[in-house]
Amino acid sequence: MRTQVAIIGGGPAGSLLSHLLHLAGVESVVLERRSKQYVLSRIRAGVLEHGTVDVLRRAGLDGRMQDGAFEHDGVVLSSDVGRQRVDFTEGVGRHATVWGQTEVQKDLYAAMEGWGATLLDEVDDVELHDVTSAAPYVTFTRDGEAMRLDADWIAGCDGYHGPSRQSIPADVLRTYERAYPFGWLGILSETPPVNDELIYASHERGFALCSMRHSMLSRYYVQCADDDRVEDWSDDRFWSELTARLPEDDAGRLVTGPSIDKSIAPLRSFVAEPLRHGRLLLAGDAAHIVPPTGAKGLNLAVADVTLLAQALTDHFHAGDDTGLDTYSGRALRRVWKAVRFSWWMTTLLHRFPSRDDFDRRIQLAELDLLATSHEARATFADNYTGLPLETEELATSAGADGQQMVGWATCAD
């Protein structure tokens, strides 16, 4: 098999990259280790930045989102200093959109099936070869058959544990990591959300988050010990702990019910540099991980592949490699800003086992600053709703066959 771009990973990053390349007339093949059904069953992030929504809209992936998503003009922060709302429209004139990653993935798979994408799922033994040469290739097995995929470029969108990043030599790759001494216990329940906007609660018992997927599907989290097991947490224990950490009025509105999904996620910050090695390009979780506190994981993946789609389009259609040569640096600028914001929100709202009363007073002072300073709230809103993408506009022209050819045009940051 041969293609222009071999994409390792069929999650949101890899699927979106394939779709954007298709719109620009660039061929790709996507390899996914899991089945498509498994990918769709994963419960992941639900808050989209304004730039992410714009990318999905311009790529024709917003049909269901227009009808089913929540547009949020703010979030609620609660703590010992009280319950306060950060108004995004007051701060930056933007909003965030609540639309689950599973729904984004459904729309991507539907679109790819519509135009006949080559997505090979349930592949094993994926290995990348000759990535620093002009002729890289990927070997893998599928249904017990050994296969080879030749490509001009390889995009590693295969997550933290995938083979792409591991193909970069240790003397080239630099990694930065911060592990947090707690996890998030999350449940999904078929109950109405406790509030029409997200609630982030900082309590002496630990952090809690109230989110939602739609009007009868709620997503809730509580901070737990990093060695806790799901089996340690009955539904009754979870609801009791969540109720204790919420403001009294919110706790009084909480509707409980059986959980339909329950899991514990560890929290860490991780960045790998560079994002390009020869003809290998990293994007999404293969390159960086952020704690979910700032809702940046999926949004960073979209930002990465938006840059990549433009860079690869310029390479194949115009012979211009400027985007590819500058991809790593441009993407990492945004990555580190998001890592900083996610780290800041995590340290602001969680209780750390090793920290003392002084540290807690600093947290409360930060929260009080948000309550009393318009500038502080505007900075929060700017980061939460999303810093500008460098490629926010689509350039559209008619191809030789009369079909619409779409490329990503660069605008100022």
Residue pairs with C-beta under 8 A, 6 or more apart in sequence:
1 29
1 147
1 148
1 149
1 150
2 149
2 150
2 151
3 27
3 28
3 29
3 118
3 149
3 150
3 151
4 21
4 26
4 27
4 28
4 151
4 152
4 153
4 312
4 316
5 17
5 18
5 21
5 26
5 27
5 28
5 29
5 151
5 152
5 153
5 154
5 155
5 312
6 28
6 29
6 31
6 136
6 137
6 138
6 149
6 151
6 153
6 154
6 155
7 14
7 17
7 18
7 28
7 29
7 30
7 31
7 154
7 155
7 157
8 14
8 31
8 126
8 128
8 138
8 154
8 155
8 156
8 157
8 158
8 162
8 163
8 164
9 30
9 31
9 32
9 33
9 156
9 157
9 158
9 159
9 162
9 164
9 284
9 286
10 30
10 31
10 32
10 34
10 36
10 39
10 119
10 121
11 32
11 39
11 105
11 157
11 159
11 284
12 101
12 104
12 105
12 108
12 284
12 298
12 301
12 302
13 157
13 283
13 284
13 285
13 286
13 301
13 302
13 304
13 305
14 30
14 32
14 155
14 157
14 158
14 284
14 305
15 30
15 105
15 108
15 109
15 112
15 119
16 55
16 59
16 108
16 301
16 302
16 305
17 28
17 155
17 157
17 283
17 305
17 308
17 309
18 28
18 30
18 112
18 117
18 119
19 59
19 61
19 108
19 111
19 112
19 117
20 59
20 305
20 306
20 309
20 408
21 27
21 28
21 309
21 312
21 313
22 28
22 112
22 115
22 117
23 59
23 60
23 404
23 405
23 406
23 407
24 309
24 312
24 313
24 317
24 405
24 406
24 407
24 408
25 313
25 316
25 317
25 399
25 405
26 312
26 313
26 316
26 317
28 117
28 118
28 155
29 118
29 119
29 120
29 149
29 151
30 117
30 118
30 119
30 120
31 120
31 123
31 126
31 138
31 140
31 149
32 39
32 119
32 120
32 121
32 122
32 123
33 121
33 122
33 123
33 124
33 126
33 158
33 162
34 121
34 122
35 121
35 122
36 109
36 119
36 121
39 105
39 121
40 102
40 105
40 106
40 109
41 102
42 101
42 102
43 100
43 102
43 186
43 188
43 219
43 261
43 263
44 100
44 101
44 102
44 297
44 298
45 100
45 101
45 292
45 295
45 297
45 298
46 98
46 99
46 100
46 101
46 211
46 212
46 213
46 219
46 295
47 72
47 96
47 97
47 98
47 198
47 211
47 295
47 299
48 56
48 69
48 96
48 97
48 98
48 99
48 104
48 298
48 299
49 96
49 299
49 385
49 386
50 94
50 95
50 96
50 97
50 385
50 386
51 299
51 302
51 303
51 386
51 387
51 388
51 389
51 392
52 97
52 298
52 299
52 302
52 303
52 386
53 62
53 65
53 97
53 99
54 389
54 392
55 302
55 306
55 389
55 392
56 62
56 65
56 104
56 107
56 302
58 393
58 394
59 406
60 111
61 104
61 107
61 108
61 111
62 107
63 107
64 103
64 106
64 107
65 97
65 99
65 103
65 107
68 99
68 103
68 214
69 97
69 98
69 99
70 97
70 98
70 99
70 196
70 212
70 214
71 95
71 96
71 97
71 98
72 88
72 95
72 96
72 97
72 98
72 197
72 198
73 87
73 88
73 89
73 95
73 197
74 85
74 86
74 87
74 88
74 89
74 197
74 381
75 85
75 86
75 88
75 96
75 197
75 198
75 199
75 200
75 384
76 83
76 84
76 85
76 86
76 195
76 197
76 198
76 199
76 200
77 83
77 84
77 85
77 86
77 200
77 201
77 202
77 349
77 367
77 370
78 84
78 199
78 200
78 201
78 202
78 203
78 246
78 247
78 250
79 201
79 202
79 203
79 349
79 363
79 364
79 367
80 202
80 204
80 364
81 364
81 367
81 368
81 371
82 371
83 247
83 249
83 250
84 367
84 370
84 371
85 197
86 370
86 377
86 380
86 381
86 384
87 377
87 381
88 94
88 95
88 96
88 381
88 384
88 385
89 95
90 374
90 377
90 378
90 381
91 374
91 377
91 378
91 379
91 380
91 381
91 382
92 378
92 381
92 382
92 385
94 381
94 385
94 386
95 385
96 295
96 384
96 385
96 386
98 198
98 211
98 212
98 213
100 213
101 298
104 298
109 119
112 119
120 142
122 142
122 143
123 140
123 141
123 142
123 147
124 140
124 141
124 142
125 139
125 140
125 141
126 138
126 139
126 140
126 158
126 162
126 163
127 138
127 139
127 140
127 163
128 136
128 138
128 154
128 156
128 163
128 164
128 167
128 280
129 136
129 137
129 138
129 139
130 136
130 137
131 154
131 167
131 277
131 278
131 279
131 280
132 277
132 278
132 279
133 278
133 279
134 279
135 150
136 150
136 151
136 152
136 153
136 154
136 278
136 279
136 280
137 148
137 149
137 150
137 151
138 148
138 149
138 151
138 154
139 146
139 147
139 148
139 149
140 146
140 147
140 149
141 147
151 279
152 279
152 316
153 279
153 280
153 281
153 312
153 315
154 164
154 279
154 280
154 281
155 281
155 283
155 305
155 308
156 162
156 163
156 164
156 165
156 167
156 280
156 281
156 282
156 283
156 286
156 287
157 164
157 283
157 284
157 286
157 301
157 305
158 164
158 286
159 284
159 285
159 286
160 270
160 285
160 286
160 289
162 286
164 280
164 282
164 286
165 173
165 272
165 282
165 286
165 287
167 277
167 280
168 272
168 277
168 280
168 282
169 277
172 274
172 277
173 272
173 273
173 274
173 277
174 272
174 273
174 274
175 270
175 271
175 272
175 273
176 269
176 270
176 271
176 273
177 268
177 269
177 270
177 271
178 268
178 269
178 270
178 343
179 266
179 267
179 268
180 226
180 266
180 267
180 268
180 269
180 291
180 346
180 350
181 226
181 352
181 353
181 354
182 206
182 223
182 224
182 225
182 226
182 267
182 350
182 351
182 352
182 353
183 223
183 224
183 225
183 226
183 228
183 264
183 265
183 266
183 267
184 209
184 221
184 222
184 223
184 224
184 264
184 265
184 267
184 292
185 221
185 222
185 223
185 224
185 228
185 230
185 233
185 238
185 262
185 263
185 264
186 219
186 220
186 221
186 261
186 262
186 263
186 264
186 265
187 219
187 220
187 221
187 235
187 238
187 259
187 261
187 262
188 213
188 217
188 218
188 219
188 259
188 260
188 261
188 262
189 217
189 218
189 220
189 256
189 257
189 258
189 259
189 260
190 216
190 217
190 257
190 258
190 260
191 216
191 217
191 218
191 255
191 256
191 257
192 215
192 216
192 218
192 255
193 210
193 211
193 212
193 215
193 218
194 210
194 218
194 246
194 250
194 253
194 254
194 255
195 210
195 250
195 253
198 209
198 210
198 211
198 212
199 208
199 209
199 210
199 246
199 247
199 250
200 207
200 208
200 209
200 293
200 345
200 349
201 207
201 208
201 209
201 210
201 245
201 246
201 247
201 349
202 348
202 349
202 350
202 351
202 363
202 367
203 244
203 245
203 351
204 351
205 241
205 244
205 245
205 351
206 222
206 223
206 224
206 245
206 350
206 351
207 221
207 222
207 223
207 245
207 349
207 350
207 351
208 220
208 221
208 222
208 223
208 241
208 242
208 245
208 246
209 220
209 221
209 293
210 218
210 220
210 242
210 246
210 250
211 218
211 219
211 220
211 221
212 218
212 219
213 219
220 238
220 242
222 238
222 241
222 242
222 245
223 350
223 351
224 233
224 264
226 266
228 264
229 264
230 262
230 263
230 264
233 262
235 256
235 258
235 259
235 262
238 259
238 262
239 254
239 256
242 254
243 251
243 254
244 251
246 254
265 292
267 291
267 292
267 293
267 346
268 289
268 291
269 289
269 290
269 291
269 339
269 342
269 343
270 288
270 289
271 287
271 288
271 332
271 335
271 336
271 339
272 282
272 286
272 287
272 288
273 328
273 332
274 328
274 332
275 281
275 282
275 283
275 287
275 304
275 327
275 328
275 331
275 332
276 282
276 324
276 327
276 328
281 308
281 324
281 327
283 301
283 304
283 305
283 308
283 331
284 300
284 301
284 304
284 305
285 297
285 301
287 304
287 331
287 335
288 300
288 335
288 339
289 297
290 296
290 297
290 300
290 338
290 339
290 342
291 342
291 343
291 345
291 346
292 342
293 342
293 345
293 346
293 349
293 350
294 338
294 341
294 342
294 344
294 345
294 346
294 383
294 384
295 384
296 338
296 339
296 341
296 342
299 338
299 386
300 334
300 335
300 338
303 331
303 334
303 389
304 331
304 335
306 389
306 391
306 408
307 323
307 327
307 330
307 331
307 390
307 391
308 327
309 408
310 323
310 391
310 407
310 408
310 409
310 410
311 321
311 322
311 323
311 324
311 327
312 323
312 324
313 407
313 408
314 320
314 321
314 322
314 323
314 324
314 407
315 321
315 323
315 324
317 407
323 410
330 390
334 387
334 389
334 390
337 383
337 387
338 383
338 387
341 383
341 384
347 363
348 363
348 366
348 367
349 363
351 360
352 359
369 376
370 376
370 377
370 380
388 413
390 410
390 411
390 412
390 413
391 408
391 409
391 410
391 411
392 411
393 408
393 409
393 411
394 406
394 407
394 408
394 409
395 406
395 407
395 408
395 409
396 404
396 405
396 406
397 404
397 405
398 404
398 405
399 405
